[in-house]
Amino acid sequence: MRIVLTCLPYYSHLVPVVIPVARALRRAGHTAAVATAPAMAAELARHGIEHLPLPNVRTLEQLLADPAFLTSPGMPGAEGEDTEETARAREDPGPLTKAFAGPLAGTFARDLIAAAADWRPDVIVRECNEFGGYLAAERLGLPRAVLDIAPYSCAHLPFLRNTLNSQLDDLGLDPSDDPWQPNAGLLAAVVPAAWYPERLRVPSLRSYRPNPAAPRAFPVDAERPLVLAGLGTVAHTVVPEAPRLLAAMVAALGELPCDGVVSLGPALETWSGPRPANVRLMSFAPQRELLGRAALFLSHGGFGGVHEAVQAGTPMVNLPLFADQPDNARRVTELGLGLHLDPAAATPEALAEAAGRVLTDRGFRRRAAELARQSREAPGFDVLAEDLAALA
């Protein structure tokens, strides 16, 4: 079986889930490739995964450096756009998400359709934030599935129906009246069903267990808890407040009886913020491996980190910034897995108080451990590979 997986060109979308699924497909004897931007070639080669490069697909950094993109219809820089009004409509996915479901999805789909003429896939599997795979599968008449790497993103589908229908029309296809059509077929979750509120538990939802990461040897004080902190790989590019929040995280951990590890990303090169003796500053921390030892995860609430913390049974404190992060953070709080703070109010003192509460209240750890147990009991990605192949 020949299966292509489609992915937006973000490390956090590609590495935690898409690459492990591609590996599982190969172990099962199938041919698997990842279709994404040329910029991801080195990362895919490092993992030994076949790359199906889509020449006109660009990274977020490339898009944000393009004035024509920033001033295109629907984007914040476009003439007549009321960004304050857009921000007030909380359920609305916002201009960037609409762009990825609009012309950018159309570009992705056309590149994928062209590549499919030679590669000839039997099934297309997309990560849920990437819509070109949906459009291409509809045009090619291929079975499809979704890797649900951001469960709350599907709540945006009703707001994207007209945008996606416009792209279907451009490909010579009939529009769909069903806003949930992009998620028709297998919806493969990477967290237990208990994570999903009732309104998001569709009949095609099935949970799978990512292969656990082995805890990495890391020098820490055996008598103090390890706290891992960071803002992921995208916030540094799109959130002006990222430097202030990172400084607040570092300062807060410096006030706690813990060993802190903070991933600063590119900010490490020019860091002029606090450097407490008990906090290690890194450009990139092995997040998945360290979560197996951490007593607390302090982050922005991106689902990549949240699902890894769920798998590890690690409580959280989240500072949600954009996209699905506010929903993720609220769900963490609703399930008793941690707390969340408004980033605008995230002073070092407020962060230290929230982190201290989660570290000392054993209920957070107990509830996180129970959800981790449910995750371990789900079928692994080898079963997912069988289910994907059965779609053809």
N, C-alpha and C positions, 0 to 999 in steps of 0.2 A: 504494500500500500504506500502511496506517495501523499504525504501530508505536509502542507505549508502552514506555518504559524505566522500571523501578522502582528506587528508590535510597533508602537510609537518609539522613536529613537531616544528613549530615556533609559539610563542604567537601571533605575528603580523599577521600571516596567519589564525590562528584559531579563535581568540576571536572577532575581529571586524565584520566578515562576516559569517564564517562557522557556528559558534554557533547560531547566530540569525536566520539563515536559518533553522537549525535543530529545533529550537524552533517554528518557523512558521509552519513547517511540523507537529509537534506534536499538535499544536493548531488546525490544520485542520483534526486531527484524524488519521494521518499516524504514522507508526513506523519509527523512524529515529535514526541512530547511526553514529558516526564519527570513521572512520578507520584511525589510525595513530600510532605513536610509543608508547610503554608502558610508556615512560617518561611523556606523557601528561595526564596520568590518573587522577592526582589530580586536574588539571585545569578543565577537563571535569566534574569530580564529583562535583566541586564547583559550576558549572553552571547547574547541574542536567541533563546532557546529557549522553546517553548511549555511552560507549566506546567499540569499536571493536579493541582490542589491536593486533598489528602486531609485533610478537616477534623479528623479525630480522631487523626492521626499527630503525635507530639510529638518534639521534639529531646531529645538526651541531657540537656542542661541542665534542660529542663522536667521530665523524668522524675525526675532526681536531686533536684529541689526538691520533689517530691511525696511526703509521708510515706506515703501509701497505697501507692504503688508500691514504696518501699523496704522495706515490711513485708509485701508480698504473698508468697504461698507460693513458696519457692525462692530468694528474695532474701536477702542477708546479714542484713537486719534482721528477718527473719521469726522468730517464736517457734519455738524448737527447732532452728533451722538451725545446723549445726556447720561454721563457715567454715573452720576449720583442716583438718578432714577433706576438705572440698572442695578446698582448696588442695593437699593432698597427692596428690590424684588428677590427675596432670599431664595425662593425655589428656582428662580431662573438660573440656568447654568452659567450665564455670563458670556461675553463675546469670544473669549479664547476657546471655550468648549464648543461654541457654535461654529467657530472657524474650523476646528478639527472634525466636525460633523458635516461641514459644508465644502467649500472649494478644496481644502486640504485633503479631505476624504476622497473627493473626486480625483484629485491628482494621484493619490495613493492607489485608488482602484484602477485607473487607466494604466499606470506603470505595472501593477500586478497582473492585469489582464494580458498585457503585452508579454510579460515574463512567462505567464502560464502557457503560452503557445508552444514554448520549447520545454518547459519544466513539467507540464501536464500533471497537475495535482489531482488527487481523487477526493480530497477533503480540504476545506479551509477552516482554520481555527484562529480566531482573533482574540487578542486581549481586549477587555470590554471598553477601553477608552479609544480604541482604534476602529474606525468605521469603514475604511476602505475595503477591508476584508469582507464585510457584509455586502457592500455594493458589488464587489467583484464576484462573489459567490452567486448573487442573484443574476448577474449578467451571464455567467458561465453555466448556470444551472447545476451548481455543485452543492452537496450537503455541507453544513457548517455547524460550528459550535463556538461557545464563548468561554474563555478563561476569565473568571470573575475576580480580577485583581483589585477591584474597587466597588464593593457591593452597592454603595449608595449612589453610584453614578447612574444606575438604571432609573432612579427617580427623576432624572432629567429627560428621559426619553420622550414624554409627551411634549416637552418644549422644543424638541429637536425634530418632530415629525415633518414639519414643512421644510425645514432645512435639508433633511435627508431625502424627502420626496423630490426636491429640486434636483438633487444629484442623480436620483433614479431616472428622472425625466431626461437629463443630459445624456444618460447611457441608453436611452431608447426604451426604458422600462416603465411599466405602469406604477403610479403612486400607490402607497399602502394607507388604508384607513386605520390600521392597527398600530398605535404608537409603540407597542412592545414587539413588533415584528423583528427588529434587529437582534433580539435575544431569543427568538424561536429556536427550538432544538435544545441540545444539551447545554446547561449552564453549570459549568464546573467550578465549584467553590473551593477555596483553600482554607476555610475556617469551618467549624461545626455549624450546623443549622441553627443552633441556639443563638449565634451571633445575629442572625437576620431577624428583624421585626416581622410580625405576621404579614404585613402588607407586601413584603419583598420575597416571601417564600413561595415561589412559583412551582408548579408541578414538575418542571424539568430540572429543578435544582438538585444537585447531588454533591455532597462534600467529599473531598479527597485529602489525603495527608501528604504534604511535602516531605521529602526525606529530611530527617532532622540533622542539624549541624552538630558536629562534635565540639564540645566546649573547648575553647582555645586556652592553652597555658598562658597565664598572664600574671605578672608579679603584683600581688595585692596583699594588704594587711589581713591576715586570717581572722582578726577580731573585728574588722570593720566591713560593712556591706559595700559591694561594688555598685556604683550608679553610672549608667551609660546615658549620654546626652548628645543631641545633635538636631539639625534641621533638614536632613536629607540632602538630595542632590539637585533639587530644582529651586528651592526657596532662595538660595544664594543669587540666582539669576533674576527672579521676578519679584522679590519682596524687599523693598528698601529698608524695612525695619530689621532685617536679619542680623546685621552687626550688633545692634542694641540688644536683641534677644539672646544672642550667643554670649555677650558679655554678662547679661543678667544670669544666665545659666551657670557660667563659670563662677561668678561671685557667690551665687546661692550654694553651690556645692562646696565652696570653700568654707562656708559657715557650718557645714554638717559633719558629723563624725562618720565619714565615709571615704572610700577611695573613688574619685571621680575620673571618668574618661569622657572627654568632649571632642566630638568630630567637628572641626571648624571648616573643613573644605578648603577652598582657595583663600579664605580669610587668614589662615595660619601664616602665610608669607608676609603679611603686613600687620600682624596682630600687635596692638598696643594696649589691649585690655588687661584685666587682672590675670595673675598667674599664681593662684594659691598653691601651697606646697603639696596639698593632698589631691590635686587635680592634674591629670595628664592631658595635654593638648595635642591633638593629632590632626593631620589633614584628612585622613581617612581611617576610621576604626572598623575592624572586622565585626560589624554589628551582629550578624546572625550567630556567629560563634560566641561572642561575648554575652549575648542575651541568655545563654544557657547557664551563666554564672551570676548574672546581675540580679540585684534585689529590687531595682527600679529602673525604668526606662523613661527618660524625660525627652519629649520630642514634639514635633509639630502635628502629629496625628495623621501623617500619611499612611495609607493602608498597607504599603509594603512593610513598614516598621511595625504597625499595629498587628498584622497577622503573624509576623515573626515573634512578637512578644506574646501573643496568644499561644502560639505553638510551644514557646519556652515556659509558659506559666509565670511570666514576669509582669508585675503590676506597673501601671503607667501614670504619668502626669503629662497632659497634652496641652499645647498652645496652638490651637487650630488657626491656620492662616488663610487658606483658600480652597477652592474646589470641594471635594468630599470631606475635607478634614474636619469642619465643624460637626458634620453628622457622625463621623467616626469617633470624635471626642465625646460627644453626647452619649453614644452607645456604650463606650467604655465606662462612663459614669453610671449609666442606667444599669449595667450588668454588675456594678460593684467591683470593677477591675482596676479602678483608679479614679483620678480627678482631672478636671480641665479648668484652665484659666483663660480669661480674655487676654490676648497678647498685649493689648493696650495697657492692661493693669499688671503686667508681668514684671514687677520690680524684683530685685534680688531677695528682698524680704518676703514678698508674697510667694515666690517660688520656693524659698527655703521652708516656709511654713507648710505649703502643700506637700512638698517632698518628704518633709519630716513626718507629717501625718500618715502618709502612705507607708513609709518605712516602719513606723511603730505600731500601726493597726494591723494585726494579723489577719483580719477578715479579708483584706484586699488580696493577700497572698493565697489564702484558702480558696477564694472564688476563682482566682486566676489559675490555680492548680487544677481545679475541677474542669475548667474549659480546656486546659491543656490535655487532660485525660481524655476528654471527648475527641480532641483532635487526633490523639494517638490511636484511637480505636477506629478511625475512618480508614477506608481502603487507600492504598498508596497510589503513587503516580503510575506504577506499572498496570494497575487496574484501569486507571484513566486512559492509558495508551490503548488498552483493549477496547474500551468503550468508544474512543474516537475512531478507531479502525472499523468498528462495527457500523458506523454511520454510512459508509460507502455502499 
